[in-house]
Amino acid sequence: MFYLGPDYEMGRSTVAAFKSSAEKVGASTVGEVFAPLDAKDYTQYFGQVRAARPQVLYTSVAGNDTVRLLSQLQEFGLLTNLTLVGASGTVTSQNISAIGKAAEGFVTGVGYSTEINSPENKKFVDAFKAAYKAEPDLYGADSYGLIYAYKAAVEKAKSTETDKVREALRGLKWMTPQGEKTIRAGDHQAIQTMYVVRITNGQFNIGGQVGGEDAVGPGRLHAFLSGAPPVAAAGDTVMAEVLDYIQFVLAPQVVTGLAFGVAVILVAIGLTIIFGLLDVINMSHGEFYAFGAFAALALGWLGIPFWLLLVLVPLAMLPVGYAVERVLIQRVFNRPDRHVTTLLLTFGLGLVLEDAFRLGFGPNPYRPETPIPGAVVLFGIFLPNYRLFLIVVGALVIAAVALVVYRTRLGAMVRAAAFDRNMAASLGVPVAWVYAGAFAFGIALAGFAGVLLAPIYSVFPDHGARLHPDGVHRGHRRRHGQHRRRRRGGPVPHPGAGDRLALHLAGVDRSDRVRDHGRDADGAPARPVRAARICLTR
């Protein structure tokens, strides 16, 4: 058995309880790992799983984390000879459609299934379908059962007074669609039969059941266990341990780190163009990343192949970005409080987009199929094909953007307009069009990243909001706090970190631009001549 769970009390205590029961029936533990609660990529732990060679992997992750974990296990080819077992709530009716084929054969425990063969459940299912035109889930059955628990307590107490109803709930037994339930008098724990299900063809099929007391355990608190470092076998040599570490831990994490780094750069490069060059704080950039992912998802449902979506979605988002810049950003671009205004404006736009995704696609996650399944094994190292493709394509896109910015006339115009708008305009640069085009290009890059990363990280309504790393927010605050220069020809203060990035992207040496907080050696205001130099040389 190998155990993988989230690193907090529920995750550890659930693993500890299952581990204790498994060892009582003869199962042996070959490893365990607990990922941070906000983990989005579990592939860094797959080297340990592969090295341990377990027959069964037990997990206690839930919700969208289950979608990521199972999808990544499938991508890395670990599901072939591995039985997956999970706690109740790992694979549910809410996330099984997003998991897809990766959920096939998954074994878990559930508190409710429409297949429960009892008169109460059949009556409940028929009534639920008639009222809501859908099958009930665990939450519907639980809610129904709780209402009847209160009804049974009131009838037992023959009163609706709080104290009397509370006392009547102790040891209460009543029938529900899930079977008979009991509230244990000692610790008020709800006791019910749990059902063991295996997922076959996307359906939860009951394979057995466990009595309530056996499922919940005795009425005492269990101290959850902390993970212990793996112990090497007696015959292992130091060199063998080093080679195993390189093969199963270090090398896979390097590949995962490269893929993740490219993913971050692909998302951030559009933000850098908008924020670093145009000086606009775009707090909705993550939502445009999600926009690209959802657009690819919807077009994929129409039968458009993934490779065509990589081209169509960014092209479709160019006019979207252009419209946002012309209709919204330009209206507040020349305000003295432009930084705060654009921040609030794009933040509100992000909220609108997130709610639109939720209304249009629902709250549940979706996972597009990996366009390049399988993997290659090089020197014993397992390398997923799609992640290698991501690294290569990401590197090519980054190189192409750098080429456009630094080696083309268009890039020179953008850098000149970013450095000094008035000087660039006086030299014939259509500044308004350049700014709108650069903003649209940044949005298109975000959409491209959304299409490219959707098969790895799945798609859900707050996909974009979860994307923003804490460092990006710190960068926004730092730049806003330090940035006092008016890019439209006003005096130039001493540049902070954000300004140095913008100057670097514009090909400007700091000594070319300012001396002594915006004044030249004679004490007169520094003249922005670099923009003319850029335009004339290009």
MINU-758025 format. One record per residue (C-alpha): x, y, z; residue in three letters. Coordinates in Angstrom, 1 decimal. Last residue first. Layout:
! residues N
X; Y; Z; ALA;
...
! end
This chain:
! residues 538
14.7; 50.6; -36.6; ARG;
17.6; 52.9; -35.7; THR;
15.4; 56.0; -36.0; LEU;
12.6; 54.6; -33.9; CYS;
14.9; 53.5; -31.1; ILE;
17.0; 56.7; -31.0; ARG;
13.8; 58.8; -31.0; ALA;
12.6; 56.8; -28.0; ALA;
16.0; 57.2; -26.3; ARG;
15.8; 61.0; -26.4; VAL;
13.7; 61.5; -23.2; PRO;
15.3; 64.7; -21.9; ARG;
16.5; 64.7; -18.3; ALA;
15.3; 67.7; -16.3; PRO;
18.2; 70.1; -15.7; ALA;
20.6; 69.5; -12.8; GLY;
23.7; 69.8; -14.9; ASP;
24.5; 66.1; -14.7; ALA;
21.0; 65.1; -15.8; ASP;
17.9; 65.1; -13.7; ARG;
15.3; 62.2; -13.3; GLY;
16.2; 61.0; -9.9; HIS;
20.0; 61.6; -10.0; ASP;
20.5; 60.4; -13.5; ARG;
17.8; 59.0; -15.7; VAL;
17.3; 57.4; -19.1; ARG;
20.6; 56.5; -20.7; ASP;
22.1; 55.5; -17.3; SER;
19.3; 53.0; -16.9; ARG;
20.1; 51.3; -20.1; ASP;
17.1; 51.1; -22.4; VAL;
16.2; 48.1; -24.5; GLY;
12.5; 48.6; -23.9; ALA;
12.3; 45.3; -22.1; LEU;
15.1; 46.5; -19.9; HIS;
13.3; 49.8; -19.2; LEU;
10.1; 47.9; -18.3; ALA;
12.1; 45.6; -15.9; LEU;
13.9; 48.5; -14.4; ARG;
10.6; 50.2; -13.9; ASP;
9.2; 47.2; -11.9; GLY;
12.3; 47.1; -9.7; ALA;
12.1; 50.8; -8.9; GLY;
13.1; 53.7; -11.1; PRO;
14.3; 57.0; -9.6; HIS;
11.7; 59.6; -10.6; PRO;
11.0; 60.7; -14.2; VAL;
9.4; 64.1; -14.8; PRO;
6.3; 64.1; -17.0; GLY;
6.3; 63.0; -20.7; GLY;
3.3; 60.5; -20.8; ARG;
4.9; 57.7; -18.8; ARG;
4.2; 59.6; -15.7; ARG;
6.7; 58.3; -13.1; ARG;
5.4; 57.5; -9.6; ARG;
5.9; 53.8; -9.5; HIS;
7.2; 52.6; -6.2; GLN;
4.0; 51.7; -4.4; GLY;
2.2; 50.5; -7.6; HIS;
5.2; 48.4; -8.5; ARG;
5.5; 46.8; -5.1; ARG;
1.7; 46.2; -4.9; ARG;
1.6; 44.6; -8.3; HIS;
4.8; 42.5; -7.6; GLY;
3.3; 41.3; -4.3; ARG;
0.2; 40.3; -6.2; HIS;
2.3; 38.4; -8.8; VAL;
4.3; 36.7; -6.0; GLY;
1.2; 35.4; -4.4; ASP;
0.5; 33.4; -7.5; PRO;
-2.5; 34.3; -9.6; HIS;
-3.7; 31.0; -11.2; LEU;
-6.4; 30.3; -8.6; ARG;
-8.4; 33.3; -9.9; ALA;
-8.1; 32.1; -13.5; GLY;
-9.5; 28.6; -12.8; HIS;
-12.3; 30.0; -10.7; ASP;
-14.9; 28.5; -13.0; PRO;
-13.1; 25.1; -13.6; PHE;
-10.7; 23.7; -16.2; VAL;
-8.2; 20.9; -15.8; SER;
-4.5; 21.4; -14.8; TYR;
-2.8; 19.2; -17.3; ILE;
-5.2; 19.0; -20.3; PRO;
-6.0; 22.7; -19.8; ALA;
-2.4; 23.9; -20.0; LEU;
-2.1; 24.5; -23.8; LEU;
-5.5; 26.0; -24.3; VAL;
-5.1; 28.4; -21.3; GLY;
-1.6; 29.3; -22.4; ALA;
-3.0; 30.3; -25.8; PHE;
-5.7; 32.4; -24.1; GLY;
-3.0; 34.2; -22.0; ALA;
-1.0; 34.8; -25.2; LEU;
-4.1; 36.3; -26.9; ALA;
-4.6; 38.7; -23.9; ILE;
-1.0; 39.9; -24.3; GLY;
-1.5; 40.4; -28.0; PHE;
-4.7; 42.4; -27.4; ALA;
-2.8; 44.7; -25.0; PHE;
0.0; 45.1; -27.5; ALA;
-2.5; 45.9; -30.3; GLY;
-4.3; 48.5; -28.2; ALA;
-1.1; 50.2; -27.2; TYR;
0.2; 50.2; -30.8; VAL;
-3.1; 51.5; -32.1; TRP;
-3.0; 54.4; -29.6; ALA;
0.6; 55.1; -30.3; VAL;
0.4; 55.3; -34.1; PRO;
4.2; 56.0; -34.4; VAL;
4.9; 59.0; -36.6; GLY;
7.9; 60.4; -35.0; LEU;
5.9; 62.9; -32.9; SER;
3.9; 59.9; -31.6; ALA;
7.0; 58.2; -30.3; ALA;
8.1; 61.4; -28.5; MET;
4.7; 61.8; -26.9; ASN;
4.4; 58.2; -25.8; ARG;
7.8; 57.9; -24.2; ASP;
9.3; 54.5; -23.2; PHE;
6.3; 52.4; -23.9; ALA;
5.7; 54.0; -27.3; ALA;
9.4; 53.4; -28.2; ALA;
9.2; 49.8; -27.0; ARG;
6.1; 49.1; -29.0; VAL;
7.5; 50.8; -32.1; MET;
10.7; 48.8; -31.8; ALA;
8.7; 45.6; -31.5; GLY;
6.9; 46.4; -34.7; LEU;
10.1; 47.1; -36.4; ARG;
11.4; 43.7; -35.5; THR;
14.3; 42.3; -33.6; ARG;
13.8; 42.9; -29.9; TYR;
10.1; 42.6; -29.3; VAL;
9.3; 40.2; -32.2; VAL;
12.3; 38.0; -31.4; LEU;
11.5; 37.9; -27.7; ALA;
8.0; 36.8; -28.5; VAL;
9.3; 34.1; -30.9; ALA;
11.8; 32.8; -28.3; ALA;
9.0; 32.5; -25.6; ILE;
6.7; 30.8; -28.1; VAL;
9.5; 28.3; -29.0; LEU;
10.3; 27.5; -25.4; ALA;
6.6; 26.9; -24.6; GLY;
6.3; 24.6; -27.6; VAL;
9.3; 22.5; -26.5; VAL;
8.3; 22.4; -22.8; ILE;
4.7; 21.6; -23.6; LEU;
5.6; 18.9; -26.0; PHE;
7.8; 17.3; -23.3; LEU;
4.8; 17.6; -20.9; ARG;
2.6; 15.9; -23.6; TYR;
4.9; 13.0; -24.0; ASN;
5.2; 12.0; -20.4; PRO;
8.8; 11.3; -19.4; LEU;
9.5; 8.1; -17.2; PHE;
13.2; 7.9; -16.4; ILE;
14.7; 4.4; -16.8; GLY;
17.5; 5.7; -19.0; PHE;
14.8; 7.3; -21.2; LEU;
11.3; 6.0; -20.9; VAL;
8.8; 7.7; -23.3; VAL;
5.3; 8.5; -22.4; ALA;
1.7; 8.0; -23.3; GLY;
-1.0; 10.3; -24.5; PRO;
-0.5; 13.3; -26.9; ILE;
-3.8; 15.2; -27.0; PRO;
-4.5; 14.7; -23.3; THR;
-8.3; 14.6; -23.0; GLU;
-9.9; 17.8; -21.8; PRO;
-10.7; 17.9; -18.0; ARG;
-13.7; 19.7; -16.8; TYR;
-14.4; 20.9; -13.2; PRO;
-17.9; 21.4; -11.7; ASN;
-19.5; 24.8; -10.9; PRO;
-21.6; 25.2; -14.1; GLY;
-20.4; 25.9; -17.6; PHE;
-22.2; 29.0; -18.6; GLY;
-23.2; 30.4; -15.2; LEU;
-19.9; 29.5; -13.6; ARG;
-17.9; 30.9; -16.6; PHE;
-20.0; 34.1; -16.5; ALA;
-19.3; 34.4; -12.8; ASP;
-15.6; 34.2; -13.4; GLU;
-15.8; 36.7; -16.3; LEU;
-17.7; 39.3; -14.2; VAL;
-15.2; 38.9; -11.3; LEU;
-12.3; 39.4; -13.7; GLY;
-13.9; 42.5; -15.1; LEU;
-14.2; 43.9; -11.6; GLY;
-10.4; 43.3; -11.0; PHE;
-9.8; 44.9; -14.4; THR;
-11.6; 48.1; -13.4; LEU;
-10.2; 48.2; -9.9; LEU;
-6.6; 47.9; -11.1; LEU;
-7.2; 50.2; -14.0; THR;
-8.5; 52.9; -11.6; THR;
-5.8; 52.5; -9.0; VAL;
-3.0; 52.8; -11.6; HIS;
-4.7; 55.6; -13.5; ARG;
-5.2; 58.0; -10.6; ASP;
-4.1; 60.9; -12.7; PRO;
-6.5; 59.9; -15.4; ARG;
-5.0; 59.5; -18.9; ASN;
-5.8; 55.8; -19.4; PHE;
-9.3; 55.8; -17.9; VAL;
-11.4; 55.6; -21.1; ARG;
-8.5; 53.9; -22.9; GLN;
-8.8; 50.8; -20.6; ILE;
-12.5; 50.1; -21.0; LEU;
-13.7; 50.3; -24.6; VAL;
-10.4; 50.4; -26.5; ARG;
-8.5; 48.0; -24.3; GLU;
-11.3; 45.6; -23.8; VAL;
-12.1; 45.7; -27.6; ALA;
-8.5; 44.9; -28.5; TYR;
-8.4; 42.0; -26.0; GLY;
-11.6; 40.5; -27.5; VAL;
-10.3; 41.2; -31.0; PRO;
-7.2; 39.1; -30.3; LEU;
-9.0; 36.4; -28.4; MET;
-10.3; 34.7; -31.6; ALA;
-6.8; 34.5; -32.9; LEU;
-5.6; 33.0; -29.7; PRO;
-8.5; 30.4; -29.8; VAL;
-8.1; 29.5; -33.4; LEU;
-4.4; 28.6; -33.4; VAL;
-4.0; 26.2; -30.5; LEU;
-7.6; 25.1; -31.3; LEU;
-6.5; 23.7; -34.6; LEU;
-4.1; 21.3; -32.8; TRP;
-6.8; 20.3; -30.3; PHE;
-9.2; 19.1; -33.0; PRO;
-12.6; 20.8; -33.5; ILE;
-15.4; 18.3; -32.8; GLY;
-18.0; 20.7; -31.4; LEU;
-17.1; 19.7; -27.9; TRP;
-13.6; 20.9; -28.6; GLY;
-15.0; 24.3; -29.4; LEU;
-16.5; 24.5; -25.9; ALA;
-13.3; 23.2; -24.2; LEU;
-11.1; 25.5; -26.2; ALA;
-13.2; 28.5; -25.3; ALA;
-13.1; 27.4; -21.7; PHE;
-9.3; 27.2; -21.6; ALA;
-8.9; 30.5; -23.5; GLY;
-11.3; 32.3; -21.1; PHE;
-9.4; 30.7; -18.1; ALA;
-6.3; 32.5; -19.3; TYR;
-8.5; 35.6; -19.8; PHE;
-9.6; 35.1; -16.1; GLU;
-5.9; 35.0; -15.0; GLY;
-5.3; 38.4; -16.8; HIS;
-8.2; 40.0; -14.9; SER;
-6.0; 42.0; -12.6; MET;
-4.4; 43.9; -15.5; ASN;
-2.3; 46.7; -13.9; ILE;
-1.6; 48.9; -17.0; VAL;
1.9; 50.3; -17.5; ASP;
1.9; 49.5; -21.2; LEU;
5.4; 47.9; -21.3; LEU;
5.7; 46.1; -18.0; GLY;
2.0; 45.5; -17.2; PHE;
0.6; 44.6; -20.6; ILE;
3.8; 42.9; -22.0; ILE;
4.5; 41.3; -18.6; THR;
1.0; 40.0; -18.3; LEU;
1.3; 38.3; -21.7; GLY;
4.6; 36.7; -20.6; ILE;
3.1; 35.6; -17.3; ALA;
0.9; 32.8; -18.6; VAL;
3.5; 31.3; -20.9; LEU;
6.2; 31.9; -18.2; ILE;
4.2; 30.0; -15.6; VAL;
3.6; 27.1; -17.9; ALA;
7.3; 27.0; -18.9; VAL;
8.2; 26.8; -15.3; GLY;
5.7; 24.0; -14.7; PHE;
7.1; 22.0; -17.6; ALA;
10.7; 22.6; -16.4; LEU;
9.8; 21.7; -12.8; GLY;
8.0; 18.5; -13.9; THR;
11.1; 17.5; -16.0; VAL;
13.4; 18.3; -13.0; VAL;
11.0; 16.5; -10.7; GLN;
11.2; 13.4; -12.8; PRO;
15.0; 13.5; -12.8; ALA;
15.3; 14.1; -9.0; LEU;
12.9; 11.5; -7.6; VAL;
12.8; 8.1; -9.3; PHE;
16.0; 8.0; -11.4; GLN;
18.2; 10.4; -9.4; ILE;
17.1; 9.0; -6.0; TYR;
17.4; 5.4; -7.3; ASP;
20.9; 6.2; -8.5; LEU;
21.9; 7.7; -5.2; VAL;
20.4; 4.7; -3.2; GLU;
22.3; 2.3; -5.5; ALA;
25.5; 4.2; -4.9; MET;
25.1; 4.1; -1.1; VAL;
24.5; 0.4; -1.2; THR;
21.3; -1.4; -0.5; ASP;
21.5; -4.8; 1.3; GLY;
19.8; -3.7; 4.5; ALA;
16.8; -2.2; 2.7; ALA;
16.6; 1.6; 2.9; ALA;
14.2; 3.2; 5.4; VAL;
11.6; 5.7; 4.1; PRO;
11.2; 8.8; 6.2; PRO;
8.3; 8.7; 8.6; ALA;
4.9; 10.4; 8.0; GLY;
2.9; 11.7; 11.0; SER;
0.1; 9.7; 12.4; LEU;
-3.3; 10.9; 13.3; PHE;
-4.3; 10.5; 17.0; ALA;
-7.7; 8.8; 17.0; HIS;
-10.5; 10.0; 19.1; LEU;
-12.8; 7.5; 20.8; ARG;
-16.3; 6.1; 20.1; GLY;
-15.3; 3.0; 18.3; PRO;
-15.0; 2.9; 14.5; GLY;
-17.1; 4.7; 11.9; VAL;
-17.2; 1.9; 9.3; ALA;
-17.4; -1.0; 11.8; ASP;
-20.1; 0.8; 13.8; GLU;
-22.1; 1.5; 10.6; GLY;
-21.9; -1.9; 9.0; GLY;
-19.8; -2.2; 5.9; VAL;
-21.2; -2.8; 2.4; GLN;
-20.3; -4.6; -0.8; GLY;
-19.7; -4.3; -4.5; GLY;
-22.1; -1.4; -5.3; ILE;
-21.5; 0.0; -8.8; ASN;
-20.8; 3.7; -9.3; PHE;
-21.0; 4.3; -13.0; GLN;
-18.4; 5.8; -15.4; GLY;
-17.9; 2.6; -17.3; ASN;
-17.1; 0.8; -14.1; THR;
-16.4; 2.7; -10.8; ILE;
-16.2; 0.3; -7.9; ARG;
-18.4; 0.9; -4.8; VAL;
-18.2; -0.1; -1.1; VAL;
-21.3; 1.1; 0.7; TYR;
-21.4; 2.5; 4.2; MET;
-24.1; 1.6; 6.7; THR;
-25.0; 4.4; 9.1; GLN;
-23.9; 5.8; 12.4; ILE;
-24.1; 9.6; 13.1; ALA;
-21.6; 10.4; 15.9; GLN;
-23.3; 12.1; 18.9; HIS;
-20.3; 11.1; 21.1; ASP;
-21.8; 8.8; 23.7; GLY;
-25.4; 8.7; 22.5; ALA;
-24.7; 7.4; 19.0; ARG;
-27.0; 9.0; 16.5; ILE;
-28.4; 6.1; 14.5; THR;
-29.3; 5.8; 10.9; LYS;
-31.2; 3.0; 9.1; GLU;
-30.8; 2.9; 5.3; GLY;
-29.4; 5.5; 2.9; GLN;
-32.9; 6.5; 1.8; PRO;
-33.6; 7.2; 5.5; THR;
-35.0; 5.3; 8.4; MET;
-34.7; 6.5; 12.0; TRP;
-32.8; 5.7; 15.2; LYS;
-32.2; 8.3; 17.9; LEU;
-29.5; 7.4; 20.6; GLY;
-29.4; 11.0; 21.7; ARG;
-31.6; 13.0; 19.4; LEU;
-34.4; 13.1; 22.0; ALA;
-32.2; 15.1; 24.4; GLU;
-31.7; 17.8; 21.7; ARG;
-35.4; 17.8; 21.0; VAL;
-36.2; 18.3; 24.7; LYS;
-33.6; 21.1; 25.1; ASP;
-34.8; 22.9; 21.9; THR;
-38.5; 22.8; 22.6; GLU;
-40.4; 21.3; 19.7; THR;
-42.3; 18.8; 21.8; SER;
-43.5; 15.2; 21.8; LYS;
-39.8; 14.3; 22.5; ALA;
-40.0; 11.2; 20.3; LYS;
-42.2; 13.0; 17.7; GLU;
-39.8; 16.0; 17.7; VAL;
-36.8; 13.7; 17.3; ALA;
-38.4; 11.7; 14.4; ALA;
-39.1; 15.0; 12.6; LYS;
-35.6; 16.3; 13.2; TYR;
-34.2; 13.1; 11.8; ALA;
-36.6; 13.3; 8.9; TYR;
-35.2; 16.6; 7.9; ILE;
-31.7; 15.2; 8.3; LEU;
-32.5; 12.3; 6.0; GLY;
-33.6; 14.6; 3.2; TYR;
-30.5; 16.7; 3.5; SER;
-28.3; 13.6; 3.5; ASP;
-30.1; 12.1; 0.4; ALA;
-29.7; 15.4; -1.5; GLY;
-26.1; 15.8; -0.5; TYR;
-25.3; 12.2; -1.5; LEU;
-26.7; 12.6; -4.9; ASP;
-30.3; 12.5; -6.3; PRO;
-30.9; 11.6; -10.0; GLU;
-32.2; 14.4; -12.2; ALA;
-35.5; 15.7; -13.5; LYS;
-35.9; 17.8; -10.4; TYR;
-39.4; 16.9; -9.0; ALA;
-40.1; 13.6; -10.8; ALA;
-36.5; 12.5; -10.4; LYS;
-36.6; 13.3; -6.6; PHE;
-39.9; 11.5; -6.1; ALA;
-38.7; 8.3; -7.9; ASP;
-35.3; 8.4; -6.1; VAL;
-37.0; 8.8; -2.7; PHE;
-39.5; 6.0; -3.2; LYS;
-36.8; 3.7; -4.4; LYS;
-34.6; 4.7; -1.4; ASN;
-37.3; 4.0; 1.2; GLU;
-38.3; 0.7; -0.4; PRO;
-34.7; -0.5; -0.2; SER;
-32.2; -1.7; -2.8; ASN;
-29.4; 0.9; -2.7; ILE;
-28.6; 1.5; -6.4; GLU;
-29.2; 5.3; -6.1; THR;
-26.1; 5.4; -4.0; SER;
-25.4; 6.9; -0.6; TYR;
-22.7; 7.0; 2.1; GLY;
-20.0; 6.1; -0.3; VAL;
-16.8; 4.1; 0.1; GLY;
-14.2; 4.0; -2.7; THR;
-12.7; 1.8; -5.4; VAL;
-11.5; 3.3; -8.7; PHE;
-11.7; 0.8; -11.6; GLY;
-12.2; 3.6; -14.2; GLU;
-11.5; 7.0; -12.7; ALA;
-8.8; 7.9; -15.2; ALA;
-11.3; 7.3; -18.0; LYS;
-13.1; 10.6; -17.2; GLY;
-11.9; 12.7; -14.4; ILE;
-14.0; 15.7; -15.4; ALA;
-17.2; 13.5; -15.6; SER;
-16.4; 12.0; -12.2; ILE;
-16.2; 15.4; -10.5; ASN;
-19.8; 16.0; -9.2; GLN;
-20.9; 12.4; -9.1; SER;
-18.1; 11.8; -6.7; THR;
-14.5; 10.5; -6.7; VAL;
-12.7; 11.5; -3.5; THR;
-15.7; 12.1; -1.2; GLY;
-15.4; 8.8; 0.7; SER;
-11.8; 7.9; 0.9; ALA;
-9.9; 6.5; -2.0; GLY;
-8.6; 3.3; -3.5; VAL;
-6.7; 3.1; -6.8; LEU;
-5.4; -0.3; -8.0; THR;
-2.1; 0.0; -9.9; LEU;
-0.8; -2.0; -12.8; ASN;
-1.8; 0.3; -15.7; THR;
-2.7; 3.4; -13.6; LEU;
0.8; 4.8; -13.4; LEU;
1.1; 5.8; -17.1; GLY;
2.3; 9.4; -16.3; PHE;
-0.7; 10.9; -17.9; GLU;
-3.0; 8.6; -16.0; GLN;
-1.5; 9.5; -12.7; LEU;
-1.8; 13.2; -13.7; GLN;
-5.5; 12.8; -14.5; SER;
-6.0; 10.9; -11.2; LEU;
-4.3; 13.6; -9.1; LEU;
-5.8; 16.7; -10.9; ARG;
-9.4; 15.5; -10.8; VAL;
-8.9; 14.3; -7.2; THR;
-7.7; 17.8; -6.3; ASP;
-10.8; 19.3; -7.9; ASN;
-12.9; 17.6; -5.2; GLY;
-11.1; 15.4; -2.7; ALA;
-7.7; 14.1; -1.7; VAL;
-7.7; 11.1; 0.7; SER;
-5.6; 8.7; -1.5; THR;
-4.8; 5.0; -1.3; TYR;
-2.5; 3.5; -4.0; LEU;
-2.6; -0.3; -4.2; VAL;
-0.1; -2.7; -5.8; GLN;
2.9; -0.6; -4.7; PRO;
6.2; -0.3; -6.7; ARG;
8.0; 1.9; -4.1; ALA;
10.1; 3.5; -6.8; ALA;
7.1; 4.3; -8.9; ARG;
5.3; 6.0; -6.0; VAL;
8.5; 7.9; -5.0; GLN;
8.9; 9.1; -8.5; GLY;
5.3; 10.1; -8.6; PHE;
5.6; 12.6; -5.8; TYR;
6.7; 15.5; -8.0; GLN;
3.8; 14.6; -10.3; THR;
1.2; 15.9; -7.8; TYR;
0.7; 19.3; -9.4; ASP;
-2.0; 21.6; -8.0; LYS;
-1.0; 21.5; -4.3; ALA;
-3.0; 23.9; -2.1; ASP;
-3.1; 21.6; 0.9; LEU;
0.5; 20.7; 0.7; PRO;
1.1; 17.1; -0.3; ALA;
1.4; 14.2; 2.2; PHE;
3.5; 11.2; 1.3; VAL;
3.3; 7.6; 2.2; GLU;
5.4; 4.5; 1.4; GLY;
5.6; 0.7; 1.2; VAL;
2.9; -0.1; 3.8; THR;
2.0; -3.8; 4.2; SER;
-1.5; -5.2; 4.1; ALA;
-2.2; -8.1; 6.4; GLY;
-5.8; -7.7; 7.5; VAL;
-4.9; -5.6; 10.5; LYS;
-2.5; -3.5; 8.3; GLU;
-5.4; -2.4; 6.2; ALA;
-7.4; -1.2; 9.2; SER;
-4.6; 0.9; 10.6; SER;
-3.8; 2.3; 7.2; LYS;
-7.4; 3.3; 6.6; PHE;
-7.5; 5.2; 9.9; ALA;
-4.1; 6.8; 9.4; ALA;
-5.0; 7.9; 5.9; VAL;
-8.2; 9.5; 7.1; THR;
-6.4; 11.2; 10.0; SER;
-3.7; 12.6; 7.7; ARG;
-6.1; 14.1; 5.1; GLY;
-8.6; 15.4; 7.7; MET;
-5.9; 17.0; 9.8; GLU;
-3.8; 18.7; 7.1; TYR;
-1.2; 17.6; 4.6; ASP;
-3.3; 16.3; 1.7; PRO;
-3.1; 12.6; 1.0; GLY;
-1.0; 9.9; -0.7; LEU;
-0.7; 6.4; 0.8; TYR;
1.2; 3.5; -0.8; PHE;
0.0; 0.0; 0.0; MET;
! end
